[in-house]
Amino acid sequence: MGNKERAKERREKRHQEISFLRTIPYSDHQRWWSSDTIAVVTGANRGIGFEIAHQFALHGLTVILTSRETKVGEEAANVLQQGGLNVVFHQLDVVDPSSIELFADWVNQTFGGIDILVNNAGVNFNAGSDNSVEFAEKVIGTNYFGTKNMIKTMTPLMRPSASGARIVNVSSRLGRLNGRRNRIGNLSLRQQLEDDDSLSEELIEQTVTTFLEQVKDGSWTSSGWPQVFTDYSLSKLAVNTYTRLMSRVLSDRPEGQKIYINCYCPGWVKTAMTGWAGHTSPEEGADTAVWLALLPDQFVSGKFFAERREINY
């Protein structure tokens, strides 16, 4: 049996294990949430985001489903509402700071705050062996800056509770600092991003800004950036490192006001973004986000997960 076959076998076995775990209901003791618990899911009109919203709602939470385009977002929310689920829609474009501010104001006036934020909105313009950087600015702007701006704006609205509020960032293994493949070639930069003492928002911004500048002058191909889906991979590397950074920043909050932040890789999911070429269903891809957000004893923060297991950055 070759490496690919063994990997496929391991993946299928883990999927079976998770499918079984999903059939086990949460006990009353484990359920820290109720219908008053508010979960926001960005980019939730389809794919993984829609499934995350769906699964939250099935667990009895109130879900705010957001989408850049109003019509498709309303249609998605309507599908869930027809199933008797407590889902509301609000337009949100994470690339537009004014849209984020309007959304935050509406959330504050309507619900008084939120308990869970899942940053799922993201874009990727490559498929197969393509590695174009034509839309690099849009990819970095949506996947990294959109996620960062949502966290900064929504964190003050996260409600105090004994269980703590939760932020889950949808990311990718392609953004790992020390993956065996597809990592940054610049060892010095990699070490700076890996070191919690040197990691800063300025360093992350400088990294993505340098890449975008090199995209403009054409020098990016020889600068040691990830070789697969370069712009997407770097945007997710930025999300991962920002998750670690924010975990440190938020760790000083007192008991009763804790905010736990983690990221996860949903796998290669059969969605429009992958051209329906993935090997994981949206239901399976959404599972770890929901599991992380609903952990009964949430003492984990700043970590990276896949298939309900912690993995290395």
C-alpha positions as CSV (number, residue, x, y, z in Angstrom):
1,M,0.0,0.0,0.0
2,G,1.4,3.4,-1.0
3,N,1.5,6.6,1.1
4,K,-1.6,8.0,-0.7
5,E,-3.6,4.9,0.0
6,R,-2.5,4.8,3.6
7,A,-3.4,8.5,4.1
8,K,-6.8,7.9,2.5
9,E,-7.4,4.9,4.8
10,R,-6.5,7.0,7.9
11,R,-8.7,9.8,6.8
12,E,-11.7,7.6,6.2
13,K,-11.2,5.9,9.5
14,R,-11.1,9.3,11.3
15,H,-14.2,10.4,9.4
16,Q,-16.0,7.3,10.7
17,E,-14.9,8.0,14.3
18,I,-16.1,11.6,14.0
19,S,-19.4,10.5,12.5
20,F,-19.9,8.2,15.5
21,L,-18.9,11.0,18.0
22,R,-21.5,13.3,16.3
23,T,-24.3,10.8,17.2
24,I,-23.6,11.2,20.9
25,P,-25.7,14.1,22.3
26,Y,-24.4,16.6,24.7
27,S,-25.6,16.0,28.2
28,D,-27.4,18.7,30.2
29,H,-24.3,19.1,32.2
30,Q,-22.2,19.8,29.1
31,R,-24.6,22.2,27.4
32,W,-23.4,25.6,28.6
33,W,-25.4,27.2,25.8
34,S,-29.1,27.9,25.3
35,S,-31.4,29.5,22.7
36,D,-30.2,32.9,24.1
37,T,-26.6,32.1,23.0
38,I,-25.7,34.1,19.9
39,A,-23.4,32.7,17.2
40,V,-22.2,34.7,14.3
41,V,-21.0,32.9,11.2
42,T,-19.4,34.9,8.3
43,G,-19.7,33.9,4.7
44,A,-22.5,31.5,5.6
45,N,-24.7,31.5,2.5
46,R,-23.1,28.2,1.2
47,G,-20.5,25.5,1.8
48,I,-18.8,25.2,5.1
49,G,-20.2,28.4,6.5
50,F,-23.8,27.3,5.8
51,E,-23.1,23.9,7.5
52,I,-21.6,25.6,10.6
53,A,-24.7,27.8,10.9
54,H,-26.9,24.8,10.3
55,Q,-25.2,22.6,13.0
56,F,-25.2,25.5,15.5
57,A,-28.9,26.0,15.0
58,L,-29.6,22.2,15.3
59,H,-27.9,22.5,18.8
60,G,-30.4,25.1,19.7
61,L,-28.4,28.3,19.4
62,T,-29.6,31.5,17.8
63,V,-27.5,32.0,14.7
64,I,-26.7,35.2,12.8
65,L,-26.0,34.0,9.2
66,T,-24.0,36.6,7.2
67,S,-23.2,37.0,3.6
68,R,-21.7,39.7,1.3
69,E,-24.7,39.4,-1.1
70,T,-28.1,40.0,0.5
71,K,-30.2,37.8,-1.8
72,V,-28.2,34.6,-1.4
73,G,-27.9,35.2,2.3
74,E,-31.6,35.6,2.8
75,E,-32.3,32.5,0.7
76,A,-29.8,30.5,2.8
77,A,-31.3,31.7,6.1
78,N,-34.8,31.0,4.8
79,V,-33.9,27.3,4.1
80,L,-32.9,26.9,7.8
81,Q,-35.9,28.9,9.1
82,Q,-38.2,26.6,7.2
83,G,-36.7,23.7,9.1
84,G,-37.8,25.5,12.3
85,L,-34.3,26.7,13.2
86,N,-33.6,30.0,14.9
87,V,-31.5,31.8,12.2
88,V,-31.5,35.4,11.2
89,F,-29.7,37.0,8.3
90,H,-27.7,40.2,8.1
91,Q,-25.6,41.5,5.2
92,L,-21.9,41.7,6.0
93,D,-18.9,42.3,3.7
94,V,-15.8,41.6,5.8
95,V,-13.6,43.5,3.4
96,D,-15.5,46.7,4.0
97,P,-14.8,48.3,7.5
98,S,-18.0,50.4,7.3
99,S,-20.0,47.2,6.7
100,I,-18.4,45.6,9.7
101,E,-19.2,48.7,11.8
102,L,-22.8,48.7,10.7
103,F,-23.1,45.0,11.4
104,A,-21.6,45.5,14.9
105,D,-24.0,48.3,15.7
106,W,-27.0,46.2,14.6
107,V,-25.9,43.2,16.7
108,N,-25.4,45.4,19.7
109,Q,-28.9,47.1,19.3
110,T,-30.6,43.8,18.5
111,F,-29.0,41.3,20.8
112,G,-26.7,43.3,23.1
113,G,-23.7,41.2,22.1
114,I,-22.6,37.7,20.9
115,D,-21.1,34.6,22.4
116,I,-19.5,32.9,19.4
117,L,-17.8,34.2,16.3
118,V,-16.8,32.0,13.5
119,N,-14.7,33.7,10.8
120,N,-15.4,31.6,7.8
121,A,-15.6,34.2,5.0
122,G,-12.8,33.6,2.6
123,V,-11.8,33.4,-1.1
124,N,-9.4,31.4,-3.3
125,F,-9.0,31.9,-7.0
126,N,-6.8,28.9,-7.8
127,A,-7.6,25.3,-8.5
128,G,-5.7,22.1,-9.4
129,S,-2.1,23.0,-10.3
130,D,-2.9,26.7,-10.8
131,N,-0.8,29.2,-8.8
132,S,-1.9,32.7,-10.1
133,V,-1.4,35.7,-7.9
134,E,-3.6,37.9,-10.0
135,F,-6.1,38.3,-7.1
136,A,-3.5,38.2,-4.3
137,E,-4.7,41.6,-2.8
138,K,-8.3,40.4,-2.7
139,V,-7.3,37.0,-1.2
140,I,-5.1,38.6,1.6
141,G,-7.7,41.4,2.1
142,T,-10.6,39.0,2.6
143,N,-8.9,36.0,4.3
144,Y,-6.5,37.9,6.7
145,F,-7.6,41.5,7.0
146,G,-11.3,40.6,7.0
147,T,-10.8,38.1,9.7
148,K,-8.6,40.5,11.8
149,N,-11.0,43.4,11.5
150,M,-14.0,41.2,12.5
151,I,-12.1,40.0,15.6
152,K,-11.1,43.6,16.6
153,T,-14.6,45.0,16.1
154,M,-16.6,42.1,17.6
155,T,-14.4,41.3,20.6
156,P,-15.8,44.2,22.6
157,L,-19.3,42.8,21.9
158,M,-18.5,39.3,23.3
159,R,-20.7,38.8,26.4
160,P,-19.2,37.9,29.8
161,S,-20.0,34.3,30.9
162,A,-18.6,31.6,33.2
163,S,-18.1,29.5,30.1
164,G,-16.2,32.1,28.2
165,A,-16.9,33.5,24.7
166,R,-15.4,31.7,21.7
167,I,-13.8,32.7,18.4
168,V,-13.0,30.1,15.7
169,N,-11.1,31.0,12.6
170,V,-11.5,28.8,9.6
171,S,-8.0,28.3,8.2
172,S,-5.9,25.7,6.3
173,R,-3.0,23.3,6.7
174,L,-1.5,25.1,3.7
175,G,-0.8,28.0,6.1
176,R,1.4,26.0,8.4
177,L,4.7,27.5,9.4
178,N,6.5,24.2,9.6
179,G,4.7,21.9,7.3
180,R,7.0,19.5,5.5
181,R,5.9,21.1,2.3
182,N,4.7,24.5,1.3
183,R,6.4,26.4,4.1
184,I,8.1,29.8,3.9
185,G,11.7,29.4,2.6
186,N,13.0,32.4,4.6
187,L,14.2,30.6,7.8
188,S,14.8,33.9,9.7
189,L,11.2,35.1,9.0
190,R,9.8,31.7,9.8
191,Q,11.6,31.7,13.2
192,Q,10.3,35.2,14.0
193,L,6.8,34.2,13.2
194,E,7.2,31.1,15.2
195,D,8.6,32.8,18.3
196,D,5.8,34.1,20.6
197,D,8.2,36.8,21.9
198,S,8.9,38.3,18.5
199,L,5.4,37.7,17.0
200,S,3.5,40.9,16.6
201,E,0.7,42.4,14.5
202,E,3.4,44.6,12.8
203,L,5.4,41.5,11.8
204,I,2.4,39.8,10.3
205,E,1.4,42.9,8.4
206,Q,5.0,43.4,7.2
207,T,5.0,39.8,5.9
208,V,1.9,40.1,3.9
209,T,2.7,43.6,2.7
210,T,6.2,42.4,1.5
211,F,4.5,39.6,-0.4
212,L,2.0,42.0,-2.1
213,E,4.8,44.4,-3.0
214,Q,6.7,41.5,-4.6
215,V,3.6,40.4,-6.5
216,K,3.5,43.9,-8.1
217,D,7.2,43.8,-9.1
218,G,7.2,40.1,-10.1
219,S,9.9,39.1,-7.6
220,W,7.6,36.9,-5.5
221,T,8.4,33.7,-7.5
222,S,12.0,33.7,-6.2
223,S,11.4,34.9,-2.7
224,G,10.8,31.6,-0.9
225,W,7.0,31.9,-0.4
226,P,4.8,28.8,-0.3
227,Q,4.7,27.1,-3.7
228,V,1.1,25.8,-3.6
229,F,-1.7,28.4,-3.9
230,T,0.8,31.0,-2.7
231,D,-1.6,33.9,-2.0
232,Y,-4.2,31.7,-0.3
233,S,-1.5,29.8,1.8
234,L,0.1,33.0,3.0
235,S,-3.3,34.5,3.9
236,K,-4.0,31.5,6.1
237,L,-0.5,31.5,7.6
238,A,-1.4,35.1,8.6
239,V,-4.7,33.9,10.1
240,N,-2.9,31.2,12.0
241,T,-0.2,33.5,13.5
242,Y,-2.8,36.2,14.3
243,T,-4.8,33.5,16.2
244,R,-1.8,32.8,18.3
245,L,-1.1,36.5,18.9
246,M,-4.7,37.2,19.9
247,S,-4.8,34.3,22.2
248,R,-1.9,35.9,24.1
249,V,-3.5,39.3,24.1
250,L,-6.9,37.9,25.3
251,S,-5.3,35.6,28.0
252,D,-5.1,38.5,30.5
253,R,-8.9,38.9,30.7
254,P,-10.4,38.1,34.1
255,E,-12.5,35.0,34.9
256,G,-16.1,35.5,33.7
257,Q,-14.8,37.6,30.8
258,K,-12.6,35.0,29.1
259,I,-12.5,34.8,25.3
260,Y,-11.0,31.7,23.8
261,I,-9.7,31.8,20.2
262,N,-8.6,28.9,18.0
263,C,-8.3,28.0,14.3
264,Y,-8.9,24.9,12.4
265,C,-8.5,23.3,9.0
266,P,-11.7,21.8,7.6
267,G,-9.8,19.7,5.1
268,W,-10.3,19.6,1.3
269,V,-14.0,20.1,1.2
270,K,-16.4,19.6,-1.7
271,T,-17.5,23.2,-2.2
272,A,-17.6,25.8,-4.9
273,M,-14.2,27.1,-3.6
274,T,-12.5,23.8,-4.5
275,G,-14.5,23.3,-7.7
276,W,-16.3,20.5,-6.0
277,A,-13.1,18.5,-6.1
278,G,-12.6,17.9,-2.4
279,H,-12.8,14.5,-0.6
280,T,-14.7,15.8,2.5
281,S,-18.3,16.8,2.7
282,P,-19.4,20.2,4.0
283,E,-21.0,18.5,7.0
284,E,-17.6,16.9,7.9
285,G,-15.8,20.1,7.2
286,A,-18.0,22.1,9.5
287,D,-17.8,19.6,12.4
288,T,-14.5,20.7,14.1
289,A,-15.6,24.4,14.1
290,V,-18.8,23.5,15.9
291,W,-17.1,21.1,18.3
292,L,-14.4,23.7,19.1
293,A,-17.0,26.5,19.7
294,L,-19.2,24.3,21.9
295,L,-16.5,22.6,24.0
296,P,-18.0,22.2,27.5
297,D,-14.7,22.9,29.3
298,Q,-13.1,25.5,27.1
299,F,-9.6,26.0,28.4
300,V,-7.9,25.7,25.0
301,S,-6.8,28.8,23.2
302,G,-4.3,29.8,20.5
303,K,-4.3,26.2,19.1
304,F,-4.7,24.8,15.6
305,F,-7.0,21.8,15.0
306,A,-8.1,19.4,12.3
307,E,-10.7,16.5,12.6
308,R,-11.2,17.3,16.4
309,R,-7.4,17.0,17.1
310,E,-4.8,19.6,17.8
311,I,-2.1,19.8,15.0
312,N,1.1,21.7,14.8
313,Y,1.3,25.2,13.3
